[in-house]
Amino acid sequence: MRYYAEPDRNPNFNLRDGYMDRFTKRDDSVKEKLDHILRWILANRSKLNSKGTTSSSCTLDVDFVTWRGHLTKLLTTPYETRDGWLLAVTRFRGTLYISEVETEAARRERENRTERHEEMMYWGYKFEQYTCADDVHSAPDPGGVVNTNEAFCTVVQTRLSDHRLLFSGEVDCRDKDPKSPAPPACYIELKTSAEICTPKQRSNFHRFKLLKWWAQSFLPGVPRVVAGFRDHNGVVVAVETFSVSNISHLIKKEHNCWKPTVCMNFCCDFLSFVKSVVTEDNPSVVHLFSYEPYRDVCYSIHRDSQYSFLPHWYVEEMTRTKDSDHQT
């Protein structure tokens, strides 16, 4: 876990630095599904077992296991006018597992990115390098290699209405103040965005960027987003801190803007819909839920298909654990 080193308000960070010669890029064509979370569950399942494990069909005391990013997609769906999504769902031992499937449109976009787009994706990681230190007493090292294969992920167990959630998400850094509160209240999300020069740009920032930032940070309880505003050439000209709890107040003056309650209600309703639809407890059965802007969510059912995503090692270990519980 890295520590946040607060920069000047106008730091002039060059986000293009190192892109050509100090960048180790993760292969984003490799889809890891839920594997990292599942390994964490196997290593920590004593913390998760329900008190009534021996008499219950629910091995874990949660309704849903997923990535934070998938829940972010659900929260922002009511205001999504451009991109659709595909979410695969499997019920196993009473818990519903949700894993994203890449849409054809997303695959085409990934395979046809321009060099400019690729570089701009790097800028966000570079901003992290300028503002994060390896420990409390050190300073950031912007001369090092940016490696997008490395990340610190937090695992969160929480509730959304009557849905018990277990999800994991990447955390950029934490407050270095020794008096800072315990996680997640000490976590900080780092973002970059184009500098705002006109009222129209500010309105778009409120409508689109702040929606995504709020949705990403709200569920795991990350309280602050630090944004580096950059010019067209990738130079950070200003840094601003946003309190996640205050974002809904920032957008109130915008006409017909997004509402947090609409986002949360849609997410809750979708999870309730999934609970009612996915009733067969079988790791080889996948319900594939599909959303396209301006259309209703629909689903299809697949058995022993390419969409199956719970690995054999996880199913076998969880089944073995369950069987041994029954025998003791």
Phi, psi and chi 1 to 4 in degrees:
 res  aa     phi    psi   chi1   chi2   chi3   chi4
   1 MET       -  126.8  167.6   60.7   84.5      -
   2 ARG   -91.2  163.9  -63.8  173.5  -58.6  176.9
   3 TYR  -113.6  138.2  -67.9   82.9      -      -
   4 TYR   -75.5  128.2  177.3   59.9      -      -
   5 ALA  -113.0  106.5      -      -      -      -
   6 GLU   -63.4  123.8 -172.2  168.8   -1.9      -
   7 PRO   -85.9  175.3   32.0  -31.7      -      -
   8 ASP   -62.9  159.6  -63.4  -24.6      -      -
   9 ARG   -67.1  -27.4  -75.0 -173.8   63.8   84.3
  10 ASN  -127.6   78.8  -49.4  102.7      -      -
  11 PRO   -84.4  -17.6   29.2  -32.5      -      -
  12 ASN    55.3   41.4  -72.3  -42.3      -      -
  13 PHE   -68.4  133.4  -66.1  147.8      -      -
  14 ASN   -92.4  103.1  177.9   11.2      -      -
  15 LEU   -75.7  -10.9  -59.6  179.8      -      -
  16 ARG   -83.2  -16.4  -54.2 -177.7   76.8  170.5
  17 ASP   -60.6  128.9  176.3   55.9      -      -
  18 GLY    89.7   -7.4      -      -      -      -
  19 TYR   -60.5  -39.8  176.8   65.7      -      -
  20 MET   -83.0  -26.1  -60.2  -58.0  -66.8      -
  21 ASP  -130.5   -7.6   58.9  -19.9      -      -
  22 ARG  -136.9   54.4  -59.7 -166.7  -46.9  -79.7
  23 PHE  -139.9  116.0 -179.9   29.3      -      -
  24 THR  -106.2  109.5  -56.4      -      -      -
  25 LYS   -97.8  135.0 -176.1  177.3 -178.7  -68.5
  26 ARG   -68.8  142.4 -179.8 -176.1  169.6  -84.7
  27 ASP   -79.2  100.7 -178.1   -4.3      -      -
  28 ASP   -82.4    6.7   55.6   10.2      -      -
  29 SER   -83.6  -15.2   68.1      -      -      -
  30 VAL   -84.9  117.9  176.7      -      -      -
  31 LYS  -100.5  115.6  -55.8  -56.4  175.5 -172.7
  32 GLU   -88.8   -2.9  -67.7  166.0  -21.9      -
  33 LYS    51.5 -133.2  -58.4  175.9 -178.4  174.3
  34 LEU  -101.1    9.8  -63.2 -176.4      -      -
  35 ASP   -53.9  -41.9  -72.3   15.0      -      -
  36 HIS   -64.7  -41.6  -70.1  -60.3      -      -
  37 ILE   -66.8  -39.8  -48.1  171.8      -      -
  38 LEU   -64.7  -38.0  -58.7 -178.7      -      -
  39 ARG   -64.6  -39.0  -73.2 -167.6 -179.9   92.8
  40 TRP   -63.2  -41.8 -175.9   92.3      -      -
  41 ILE   -61.0  -45.3  -71.7  172.5      -      -
  42 LEU   -62.4  -35.7  -70.1 -176.8      -      -
  43 ALA   -77.4  -19.0      -      -      -      -
  44 ASN  -128.1   19.3  -65.1  -85.2      -      -
  45 ARG   -68.3  -17.5   59.9 -170.5 -177.6  -81.9
  46 SER   -63.8  -26.5   61.2      -      -      -
  47 LYS   -78.2  -18.6  -59.1  174.3 -175.0  174.1
  48 LEU  -107.0  -18.9  -60.4  168.5      -      -
  49 ASN   -57.6  135.5  -76.9   -6.4      -      -
  50 SER   -72.1  154.4   68.5      -      -      -
  51 LYS   -65.8  -25.3  -63.4  171.8 -176.1   64.2
  52 GLY  -105.0   36.1      -      -      -      -
  53 THR   -53.5  -43.4  -63.4      -      -      -
  54 THR   -68.8  -22.5   52.4      -      -      -
  55 SER  -109.9   -0.3   60.9      -      -      -
  56 SER  -109.2  153.3  166.6      -      -      -
  57 SER   -86.7   -2.1   63.6      -      -      -
  58 CYS  -101.4  104.7 -173.3      -      -      -
  59 THR   -68.3  -40.7  -56.5      -      -      -
  60 LEU  -100.1  147.6  -53.7  176.7      -      -
  61 ASP   -87.9   45.5 -159.3   17.5      -      -
  62 VAL  -138.9  154.7  -64.4      -      -      -
  63 ASP   -87.9  -36.9  -61.7  -44.3      -      -
  64 PHE  -133.2  140.2  -66.8   93.2      -      -
  65 VAL  -122.7  128.6  170.5      -      -      -
  66 THR  -165.0 -177.8 -168.7      -      -      -
  67 TRP   -90.6  149.9  -78.3  108.5      -      -
  68 ARG   -57.0  -38.9 -176.2 -100.0  -51.0  -92.1
  69 GLY   -60.9  -32.5      -      -      -      -
  70 HIS   -69.2  -39.0  -56.4   -6.7      -      -
  71 LEU   -68.2  -35.0  -64.9  170.8      -      -
  72 THR   -60.0  -42.5  -59.5      -      -      -
  73 LYS   -59.5  -42.6  -88.7 -158.9  167.1   77.7
  74 LEU   -65.5  -43.1  -69.0  173.2      -      -
  75 LEU   -61.0  -35.1  -74.9  167.1      -      -
  76 THR   -92.5   -5.2   58.4      -      -      -
  77 THR   -55.5  -40.8  -67.1      -      -      -
  78 PRO   -58.3  -20.6  -24.5   34.6      -      -
  79 TYR  -115.1   12.2  -59.7  100.4      -      -
  80 GLU   -87.3  116.3 -178.2   55.3   69.2      -
  81 THR  -112.7   -0.4   59.6      -      -      -
  82 ARG  -118.7  -48.2 -165.7  176.8   75.9   93.8
  83 ASP  -110.0  137.8  -63.1  -37.0      -      -
  84 GLY   -91.9 -179.6      -      -      -      -
  85 TRP  -149.4  160.7   46.9 -108.7      -      -
  86 LEU  -128.4  125.7  -71.7  169.6      -      -
  87 LEU  -124.4  121.7  -67.2  173.5      -      -
  88 ALA   -89.9  135.5      -      -      -      -
  89 VAL  -129.8  132.5 -177.3      -      -      -
  90 THR  -129.8  135.8  -73.2      -      -      -
  91 ARG   -98.3  125.4 -178.0 -175.6  -74.6  -88.6
  92 PHE  -142.3  122.6  174.2   55.3      -      -
  93 ARG    54.0   37.6  -62.2  -65.1 -169.4 -164.3
  94 GLY    86.1   -9.2      -      -      -      -
  95 THR  -106.4  142.1  -66.3      -      -      -
  96 LEU   -97.4  125.4  -67.2  150.1      -      -
  97 TYR  -105.7  129.9  -64.2   79.7      -      -
  98 ILE  -117.7  124.0  -57.0  177.8      -      -
  99 SER  -133.3  133.5 -178.3      -      -      -
 100 GLU   -75.1  144.2 -172.6  173.4   21.3      -
 101 VAL  -113.6  132.9  174.9      -      -      -
 102 GLU   -67.8  128.8 -172.7  174.3   39.6      -
 103 THR   -75.4  161.1   63.9      -      -      -
 104 GLU   -61.1  -39.1  -84.5  -59.6  -56.4      -
 105 ALA   -64.4  -41.5      -      -      -      -
 106 ALA   -67.2  -37.7      -      -      -      -
 107 ARG   -64.2  -45.0 -178.3 -172.0   60.9   78.1
 108 ARG   -61.2  -42.6  -76.2 -165.5  -57.5  -88.4
 109 GLU   -64.0  -41.3 -174.1  177.0  -23.1      -
 110 ARG   -64.1  -41.9  172.0  173.6   55.6   78.9
 111 GLU   -76.9  -15.6  -67.7  176.0  -11.0      -
 112 ASN  -118.1   23.9  -64.2  -64.0      -      -
 113 ARG   -63.9  142.7  -76.1 -177.0 -161.4  135.2
 114 THR   -77.8  162.6   62.9      -      -      -
 115 GLU   -61.6  -37.3 -175.4   59.7   28.9      -
 116 ARG   -60.7  -44.3  168.4   78.5  174.3  176.2
 117 HIS   -62.6  -44.7 -172.6  175.7      -      -
 118 GLU   -58.0  -43.8  -69.4  -80.5    1.4      -
 119 GLU   -67.4  -39.7 -175.5  179.9  -12.9      -
 120 MET   -66.2  -29.1  -70.9  175.0   72.6      -
 121 MET   -66.3  -35.2  -69.9  173.4   68.2      -
 122 TYR   -64.8  -33.3  164.9   82.0      -      -
 123 TRP   -55.9  -38.5  -69.1   -3.1      -      -
 124 GLY   -62.4  -42.1      -      -      -      -
 125 TYR   -67.6  -36.4  -64.1  105.0      -      -
 126 LYS   -66.0  -37.7 -174.3   65.1 -176.5 -179.3
 127 PHE   -61.1  -39.7 -179.9   63.7      -      -
 128 GLU   -59.3  -40.7  -66.7  176.2   20.1      -
 129 GLN   -64.9  -35.7 -167.4 -175.5   52.4      -
 130 TYR   -70.2  -24.1  -85.3  113.6      -      -
 131 THR  -117.3    4.3   53.1      -      -      -
 132 CYS  -122.8  138.2  -67.5      -      -      -
 133 ALA  -114.5  154.8      -      -      -      -
 134 ASP   -72.4  -27.7  -72.9  -21.5      -      -
 135 ASP  -147.6  176.1   58.4   63.8      -      -
 136 VAL   -60.9  -33.0  178.2      -      -      -
 137 HIS   -97.7   -5.9  -55.7  -67.3      -      -
 138 SER   -99.7  170.0   65.1      -      -      -
 139 ALA  -108.4  159.2      -      -      -      -
 140 PRO   -58.5  151.7  -24.1   34.4      -      -
 141 ASP  -121.0   83.2  175.9   23.0      -      -
 142 PRO   -69.7   -6.6   22.1  -30.2      -      -
 143 GLY   -87.8   -4.0      -      -      -      -
 144 GLY   -80.5 -176.1      -      -      -      -
 145 VAL   -85.8  136.0  173.3      -      -      -
 146 VAL   -88.6  118.1  169.9      -      -      -
 147 ASN  -121.2  109.0 -175.4   -8.1      -      -
 148 THR   -85.3    6.8   57.6      -      -      -
 149 ASN   -83.9  -11.9  -68.0  -76.4      -      -
 150 GLU  -104.0  135.9  -60.3  171.6  -14.4      -
 151 ALA  -158.8  150.1      -      -      -      -
 152 PHE  -103.1  125.9  176.5   89.8      -      -
 153 CYS  -115.6  139.0  -72.0      -      -      -
 154 THR   -99.8  151.7 -175.6      -      -      -
 155 VAL  -114.5  128.5  178.6      -      -      -
 156 VAL  -121.6  133.6  176.8      -      -      -
 157 GLN  -115.2  119.5 -166.1  168.6    0.5      -
 158 THR  -152.2 -178.7 -170.5      -      -      -
 159 ARG  -123.2  144.5  -84.7  179.8  177.2  -90.1
 160 LEU  -126.7  106.8 -172.6   60.8      -      -
 161 SER    58.0 -124.9 -175.4      -      -      -
 162 ASP   -99.3   16.9   60.6  -17.6      -      -
 163 HIS   -97.9  123.1  -55.3  -60.5      -      -
 164 ARG   -90.0  119.4  -62.4  167.9  -58.7  168.2
 165 LEU  -112.3  140.8  -50.6  176.5      -      -
 166 LEU  -127.1  116.7  179.3   75.5      -      -
 167 PHE  -143.3  161.5   61.2   88.2      -      -
 168 SER  -126.0  148.7 -179.4      -      -      -
 169 GLY  -155.2  154.1      -      -      -      -
 170 GLU   -70.8  140.9 -175.0  179.5  -14.7      -
 171 VAL  -117.7  128.4  176.0      -      -      -
 172 ASP   -72.2  -47.4  -67.4  -31.2      -      -
 173 CYS  -168.8  176.4   58.6      -      -      -
 174 ARG  -130.7  161.6   59.4  162.2  -65.1  158.6
 175 ASP   -63.6  135.7 -164.4  -41.1      -      -
 176 LYS   -87.6   -7.3   65.2  160.4   62.3  176.0
 177 ASP   -64.1  121.8 -174.5  -16.1      -      -
 178 PRO   -61.3  -19.4   17.1  -28.1      -      -
 179 LYS   -89.2    1.1  -62.9 -168.5 -176.2   75.0
 180 SER   -66.2  152.1   61.3      -      -      -
 181 PRO   -68.1  170.0   22.0  -30.9      -      -
 182 ALA   -69.9  158.4      -      -      -      -
 183 PRO   -57.2  146.5  -24.1   34.0      -      -
 184 PRO   -90.0    3.6   33.6  -35.7      -      -
 185 ALA   -67.4  -14.4      -      -      -      -
 186 CYS   -96.9   -2.6   61.6      -      -      -
 187 TYR   -77.6  150.0  -69.5  157.0      -      -
 188 ILE  -133.0  132.5  -62.1  169.6      -      -
 189 GLU   -96.6  133.7 -176.5   71.1   32.1      -
 190 LEU  -108.8  135.3  -59.5  174.0      -      -
 191 LYS  -138.7  157.1  -65.1  -68.2 -175.9 -174.3
 192 THR  -122.6  152.9   58.2      -      -      -
 193 SER  -155.2  155.9 -169.9      -      -      -
 194 ALA   -64.2  142.5      -      -      -      -
 195 GLU   -61.3  148.9   63.9  176.8  -33.3      -
 196 ILE  -101.1  118.1  -62.6  168.4      -      -
 197 CYS  -116.6  -17.9  -57.2      -      -      -
 198 THR  -132.6  159.4   67.8      -      -      -
 199 PRO   -58.3  -36.1  -25.7   34.6      -      -
 200 LYS   -64.3  -41.4  176.7   65.4  173.0  172.1
 201 GLN   -64.6  -38.7  -72.0  171.1  -18.3      -
 202 ARG   -65.9  -40.4 -179.6  160.8  -62.8  -80.8
 203 SER   -62.4  -44.4  177.1      -      -      -
 204 ASN   -63.9  -37.8  -75.2  -20.2      -      -
 205 PHE   -60.8  -45.0  173.2   74.6      -      -
 206 HIS   -64.1  -41.6  -75.2  161.7      -      -
 207 ARG   -74.5  -38.3  -72.6  174.8  179.8  -81.9
 208 PHE  -110.6  -53.2  -55.6  112.6      -      -
 209 LYS   -68.0  -49.0  -84.5  -74.4  169.8   78.6
 210 LEU   -65.3  -30.0  -74.7 -174.4      -      -
 211 LEU   -61.1  -49.6  165.8   58.4      -      -
 212 LYS   -66.3  -39.8  -71.4 -148.3  162.9   42.6
 213 TRP   -66.0  -42.6  -65.7   -0.1      -      -
 214 TRP   -62.6  -48.3  170.0   84.1      -      -
 215 ALA   -62.4  -35.5      -      -      -      -
 216 GLN   -71.4  -34.4 -170.0  177.2    8.6      -
 217 SER   -97.8  -22.9  -60.3      -      -      -
 218 PHE   -63.3  -51.7  153.9   72.8      -      -
 219 LEU   -65.7  -45.1  -85.1  179.5      -      -
 220 PRO   -76.8   -5.6   24.8  -32.2      -      -
 221 GLY    79.6   27.6      -      -      -      -
 222 VAL   -78.4  121.6  175.9      -      -      -
 223 PRO   -86.6  -19.2   29.2  -32.2      -      -
 224 ARG  -133.8  141.3  -79.6 -174.0  -70.6  165.4
 225 VAL  -118.7  124.9  178.0      -      -      -
 226 VAL  -104.4  120.6  174.2      -      -      -
 227 ALA  -110.6  131.8      -      -      -      -
 228 GLY   -99.8  115.9      -      -      -      -
 229 PHE   -90.6  124.0  -69.9   94.2      -      -
 230 ARG  -118.6  153.5   41.8  123.2 -171.2  116.2
 231 ASP   -84.7 -176.0   64.5   18.0      -      -
 232 HIS   -63.9  -24.4 -175.0   72.1      -      -
 233 ASN   -92.4    7.3  -64.0  -45.5      -      -
 234 GLY    80.7   26.6      -      -      -      -
 235 VAL  -105.4  126.1  175.0      -      -      -
 236 VAL   -76.7  115.4  175.7      -      -      -
 237 VAL  -101.4  -14.2  -65.2      -      -      -
 238 ALA  -157.1  150.3      -      -      -      -
 239 VAL  -127.6  133.5  174.1      -      -      -
 240 GLU  -137.7  142.6 -170.3  173.9  -16.0      -
 241 THR  -104.2  132.5  -60.7      -      -      -
 242 PHE  -115.5  128.8  -65.1   87.7      -      -
 243 SER   -80.9  124.0  165.1      -      -      -
 244 VAL   -59.9  -38.4  172.3      -      -      -
 245 SER   -68.5  -17.4   61.1      -      -      -
 246 ASN   -96.7   -8.8 -165.1   45.8      -      -
 247 ILE   -61.1  -39.0  -74.9  177.0      -      -
 248 SER   -63.4  -27.9   58.6      -      -      -
 249 HIS   -77.0  -33.9  -61.0  -68.8      -      -
 250 LEU   -61.6  -32.8  -79.5  177.9      -      -
 251 ILE   -92.7   -1.7   61.8  167.3      -      -
 252 LYS   -63.8  -27.9  -83.9 -169.7  172.1  167.5
 253 LYS   -80.5  -12.1  -68.3  178.4 -177.5  174.4
 254 GLU   -74.6  131.6  -68.3  -70.5  -20.2      -
 255 HIS   -69.8  129.4  174.8   65.6      -      -
 256 ASN    55.6   44.1 -155.8   21.9      -      -
 257 CYS   -89.9  175.4 -158.4      -      -      -
 258 TRP   -68.4  154.0   60.0  -86.2      -      -
 259 LYS  -126.1  129.3  -67.4 -179.6  173.2   62.4
 260 PRO   -55.1  -37.2  -26.5   34.9      -      -
 261 THR   -65.3  -35.7   49.8      -      -      -
 262 VAL   -63.4  -41.9  171.8      -      -      -
 263 CYS   -63.0  -48.6  -60.7      -      -      -
 264 MET   -66.3  -38.8  -72.0 -174.8  -81.1      -
 265 ASN   -65.1  -41.1  -72.9  -17.3      -      -
 266 PHE   -63.4  -46.0  176.0   84.6      -      -
 267 CYS   -60.0  -46.1 -171.8      -      -      -
 268 CYS   -61.2  -44.8  -76.7      -      -      -
 269 ASP   -65.1  -39.2  -70.4  -13.0      -      -
 270 PHE   -64.2  -44.9  175.0   78.1      -      -
 271 LEU   -63.8  -36.9  -64.9  177.9      -      -
 272 SER   -64.9  -40.9  -64.3      -      -      -
 273 PHE   -60.8  -45.1  178.3   55.9      -      -
 274 VAL   -60.7  -44.2  167.7      -      -      -
 275 LYS   -58.2  -39.7  -83.2 -178.1  178.2  175.1
 276 SER   -75.8  -27.3   68.3      -      -      -
 277 VAL   -89.8  -44.9  166.0      -      -      -
 278 VAL   -90.5   89.7 -173.8      -      -      -
 279 THR  -108.0  -23.0   54.8      -      -      -
 280 GLU   -76.7  122.3 -175.4  175.6   -8.9      -
 281 ASP   -88.8   93.7 -157.9  -61.2      -      -
 282 ASN  -158.7  117.2 -174.5  -22.2      -      -
 283 PRO   -67.3  -13.1   21.2  -30.6      -      -
 284 SER   -96.1   -0.1   64.5      -      -      -
 285 VAL  -104.0  126.9  174.2      -      -      -
 286 VAL  -122.9  129.4  169.3      -      -      -
 287 HIS   -95.9  123.8  -74.3   64.3      -      -
 288 LEU  -103.9  109.5 -170.4   63.8      -      -
 289 PHE   -93.0  134.9  -68.4   83.2      -      -
 290 SER  -127.1  136.5  171.1      -      -      -
 291 TYR  -130.0  134.3  168.5   76.6      -      -
 292 GLU  -127.6  139.8  -72.2  -63.8  -30.4      -
 293 PRO   -50.2  139.2  -29.0   36.8      -      -
 294 TYR    69.9   12.0  -52.2  110.5      -      -
 295 ARG  -125.4  161.0  -64.0 -176.0 -175.8  178.4
 296 ASP   -74.7  155.8  -70.0  -23.2      -      -
 297 VAL   -68.9  133.8  172.7      -      -      -
 298 CYS  -128.9  171.8   58.8      -      -      -
 299 TYR  -148.2  159.0   68.3   89.9      -      -
 300 SER  -134.1  159.3   53.0      -      -      -
 301 ILE  -113.9  135.3  -55.0  172.6      -      -
 302 HIS  -133.3  131.7  -54.0  -94.9      -      -
 303 ARG  -113.7  132.3  -65.6  177.5 -176.9  -86.5
 304 ASP    47.4   49.7  -59.8  -54.4      -      -
 305 SER  -113.2 -179.1   70.4      -      -      -
 306 GLN   -63.7  -16.3   70.1 -162.1   62.6      -
 307 TYR   -86.0  -11.8  -61.5  115.7      -      -
 308 SER   -58.8  133.9  -64.1      -      -      -
 309 PHE  -132.8  -10.8   60.1   87.7      -      -
 310 LEU   -78.6  118.3  -73.4 -176.6      -      -
 311 PRO   -70.1  154.6   19.0  -25.7      -      -
 312 HIS   -59.1  -39.5  -68.0  -58.6      -      -
 313 TRP   -62.5  -31.9   49.7  -97.8      -      -
 314 TYR   -76.2  -46.6 -179.6   75.8      -      -
 315 VAL   -60.2  -44.7  171.8      -      -      -
 316 GLU   -65.2  -43.5  -72.4  169.4    6.7      -
 317 GLU   -67.1  -42.1 -178.9   62.6   22.6      -
 318 MET   -68.1  -36.3  -68.2  -62.5  -81.4      -
 319 THR   -68.6  -41.8  -55.7      -      -      -
 320 ARG   -62.6  -42.5 -172.0 -179.9   66.0   78.2
 321 THR   -62.9  -42.1  -54.7      -      -      -
 322 LYS   -64.1  -44.7 -179.4   71.2  174.0  176.9
 323 ASP   -62.5  -40.5  -68.7  -16.1      -      -
 324 SER   -68.8  -30.7   65.4      -      -      -
 325 ASP   -62.8  -41.0  -77.3  -16.4      -      -
 326 HIS   -67.2  -30.1  -84.5  -56.6      -      -
 327 GLN   -82.5  -20.5  -69.7  164.7   12.7      -
 328 THR   -83.3      -   54.1      -      -      -
